[in-house]
Amino acid sequence: MVVDKLGVHRTHCCILHGCKYGDENCPVILGNVEQGYLCEECDADGLKHVDDIKAMLQLGITKCRECGHYYTPKQ
C-alpha cells in the first residue's frame, strides 16, 4: 500500500466495523496501523472513544459484521 493512503484508512476505517473502502488489505483491519478515530457505526453503537474499542478487543469482544451483535470469539 502506498504510504499516503495509510492515513486515510487510519482516520476512516474501524477494526470492529471494517474498512470504509472495502479494501481487503486495509492496514487497520490487518493490524498494521492503529485506528485513530471512531467510525460512524461506533458512534451509533454508543462508543465514545477509541480506547473503548481497545478495551473491547483486549477482552476478546468483537462485533459481528453480518448481524451487528457483539460476541466473544471462542478461544
Buried (B, 14 or more C-beta within 10 A) or exposed (E): EEEEEBEEBBBBBBBBBBBBEEBEEBBBBBEEBEBEEBBEBBEEBEBEEBEBBEEBEEEEBBBEEEEEEEEEEEE
